[in-house]
Amino acid sequence: MPAWPAEQLAALGEAALIDAARARVEQAWQRCREVYPALVQPKVWFDLKGASAGQAHLGRGGLRFNPVLLSENRSAFFDQVIPHEMAHWMVFHLQNGPRLKPHGREWQAVMRDLFGLPPDVTHRFDIKRAQRAPYRYACACRQHAFTTQRHARAQGGQRYRCRHCAQTLVYCGREAP
């Protein structure tokens, strides 16, 4: 797939960026259909939160993307994340697809041979704005930031220890918004 011009991406507002991402998903889907014409077109949502950039949500029948990480990492999203998730979508729809490993041989082959990309499993985006962690915990050596989900687990009885000093983390309060 041809690279999307970085200058063009940088100039897009949020709504136009979402539209462009949908167009990129369409391009990736058309590329997959060159080798697998029966591939069903995925629905697309921009409702993913947290540290994940994208997700092939097979139960919902489509692809989910993180709008915060999309906005902050436009070129990488168009060049890597969208093809990555489309590769998952395609592999899942192959015969025995549900039984295949998510980042196994077949997925790697789609990334390399179809999209011409290295089969990287994770991104290296700064996730501070995408994954808010407003709950503060402490040990003897430092402060720790917990997400809402992790805080709920801690309040429900789950114990967390510091990886450095091995002390149990203690709740200190919530970060000011």
N, C-alpha and C positions, 0 to 999 in steps of 0.2 A: 504494500500500500504506500502511496506517496506520502511524504511528510507533510504535515499541515504547517503553513507558514507561521512562525513564532510571532512575527509582528502583527499578523492578522488576529491571532489568538489574544495577544496582549491588549488589543484595542476593543475587544468585545465586552459589552456589559453582561451582567449575570444572566438575563433571559436569553440573550443572543448566544452566550457561551453554552447554555443548556441545549439550545437548538443545534448548535454546531456539534456538540457531543452526540446528540441523537443522529446527526448526519454521519458522524464517524462510525457509530455503531452500525448503521446501515451499510457503510463501505466495508466494514469488517465482515458483516454477514454475507454480503455479495461475494467477497473474496472466498469465504468458506463454501459457498454454494458452487463455486467453480469446480470443487472436488467432491462435494456432497450436495447435489442439487435438491434433495428432499429435506434439507435442514429447515426446520420450522423457525420463523422469525421470532426473536425474543421480544417481550415487552421490556420497557426501560423505565426505571424509577431513579430519582435522585433523592433518596430518603435515608441513605446509610449514614450512620454516625460512628464516632470513635476513631480507632486507629486504622481500620480497613479502608482502602481506597475503592475497592470494588468487590462485587460478589456475584457469582452466577447462582441465582436463587432458583433452583430447579423446581422446588415445590410451588413457587408463585409463577413459574413459567417465564422467567426473564432475568435481566441483569439489573443489579442495584449499584449505584455509585454514590460516593461521598461528595456532596456539593462543596464543602469547605476545602477539601483536598484538591478537588477539580479546579477551583478558583485559584488556589495558591501554587499549583503545579501543572499548569495548562499543557505545556508541550509534552512533558513526561506522561501525562494522562492520555493524550491523544496517540502518542507513539508507543506506549507500553501497556498501560492499565487496560484500555479498551480492548486491544488485541488479546491480552492475557485472559480477560473474562470471556471473550468470544471463543477462545480456544477451549476453555472449560465447557462452554455451551455446546460446542461442536462434539467434543469427545463424549460428553454425556449422552448425546443422541446417537452415537454409533452403536452397532450391535455389541451387547455386553457392556455398554458405557457406564451404567450405574455400578458395575462391579470393578471398574478400573480405578486405580489410585488417582487422586486429584491432580498431582503433579508428577505422574508416572511417565513411562516411555511414550505413550500415545500423545499426551498433552505436550511433552517436550518436542515431539516430532512436528506437531502442528505449529508450535511457536517458531521452531527453526525453519522448517521446510515451507510452510505456508505464509507465515508473516515475516520471515527473515530476521527474527529477533532471538537474542539469547533467552533460554528458558529460566529467567529469574523468578524465584518464588515470591519474594517479598520486595516491597519498595523501601526507600530510605527517605521518605518525606518527613518534614518537621510536623509533628502531630499536635503541638501544643494548643492551637486554636480549635482543632477538630475534636480533640478528646479532653474535654474539661475535667479537671480533677480537683473540685473545690473543697474536698474534705481532708483536713490535715491530721496526720498521725505522727507520733514521735517515738524515738528510742533514745538510747544514751548518746548516739553519735550523729544523728541527723533528723531532719524533717522528711516526711513522706507524704505524697499527694495521692489520694484515693478517688476513683471515679464513684459515681452514685451507686453503681452496681456492686462494686467492691466494698463500699461503705455499708451497704445493706447487708451483705454477707457477714461483715465484721460485727454489725449490731445484732445479727441473728446467731452469733456464737462462734463463727469461724475465727480462728486465731491466726494472725500473721506475724512473722518474725523478720527482723532485719537480716539481710544477707551478709552484712558486715560485722555486726556485734552480736547477732543471734538473740537479742532481746525481743520480747513480745511488744508489738506496736500498741501505743495507747492513743485513743482519740483525744485531739486537742481543740476541736471546733471546726467551724466552716470558714472558708476564705471569703472575704468581703467581695460581693459581685462587682 
